[in-house]
Amino acid sequence: MSISSVHSELPLWSLTDVSLNWAHGTRLTGINLEIPSGVTAVMGYSGAGKTSLLNLLVRFERPDAGTVVRNQNASSPVNGLDLFWVPHTLGLWPQYSVLEHLTLVCPQSELKHFSPESLLDDFNLKSLSAKYPGQLSQGEASRLAVARALASHGRVIVMDEPLVHVDQAHWPIYWDVIRNSGQEQQISLVFATHSSELVMREASNVICLEQGQVVYAGDVNELYYDPPSLPTASYLGPVNDLSIIPVQNLSDGERKSHFARPEQLSIVKDVRGSYEVKNVKFSGSVEEVTVSQPGAETTSATFYHRPVRTVLQQGDRVSLRLLLLLVCLIFQIGCGKETDPRLSFSETIQWPVPAEGMKVPAPRS
């Protein structure tokens, strides 16, 4: 989700040499980071420091070293709060009903044309409006926490693994609500997640953490198509390391990157192929294929591609081919540039086709 109306040249937060400790060691160390306006995802394995980073952003915790600066001028002015936080514990109020969770945070100036009931309906909570948090399931409570954040009309919303207790089949429905509300209210969003699909669908920027350190911070598309390393590329799902085995139709000189995503690689049956299938795991959108080269000293290698249906079996001979090379070359070379060669003509004559009158030219190939 890229909300152009929220974009600002100023970062929402600037972190300089930030460290955060706890009794058993260091949670974050050497964090130098700028978080832009718009939608930013925070990724990392469990214990990587996602929650610790978000806690610093919302000032729930203070760093043991370094500075965390919030730029108030980086977000568009709205009538709500400057910042609203959805912690991983959800932070619901046990003494208030579902409906009251929304009406209590909504600015009075917005209540005239904002319907809390409508937002509850968007999150399938309208029938539960009179219930209290203790009477809700984990999934219902997760949806309420997000609905409350949107009702606050905050400039910036920070969410720690939102909707984590909701079945992923319904995530697109609720994220559509989050995105639409974000565009209408001109908010910026920072959220932590383990889902690479969610990041690619909703975020324009991503921060990747590993053992309390930032290993990547930047554009989502750049990380997907031109990652700096294999471990970093894996944050956004399966990736093929082309450097470990030759790929047909691609020389080392043509390789701009040693990595290819599943949709960029095709593994096809080929009786004259150089590789033999050792194992196949088909999971619908991606097929994982382990191959080896008979007679070679190299060990087996695993690749990922996206077939229409699974047809490969153990023992098949296959070839590996990169797809869309022509398209890539076109984009790399570029079209329509001012420096491109152009044809010149001394005279231009136009005539209608078919020709006027009774004589019509015969079709020609």
Buried (B, 14 or more C-beta within 10 A) or exposed (E): BBBEEBBBEEBBBBBBEBBBBEEEEBBBBEBEBBBBBBBBBBBBEEEBBBBBBBBBBBEEBEBBBBEBEBBEEBBBEBEBBEBBBBBBEBEBEEEBBBBBBBBBBBBEEBEEEBEBEEBBBBBBBBEBBEBBBEEBEEBBBBBBBBBBBBBBBBBBBBBBBBBBBBEEEBBEEBBEBBBEBBBEBBBBBBBBBBBBBBBBBBBBBBBBBBBBBBBBBEBBEEBBBEBBEBEBBBBBBBBBBBEEBEBBEBEEEEBEEBBBBBEBBBBBEBEEBBBBBBEBEBEEEBBBBBBBBEEEEEEBBBBBBBBEEEEBEEEBBBBBBBBEEEEBEEEEEEEEEEEEEEEEEEEEEEEEEEEEEEEEEEEEE
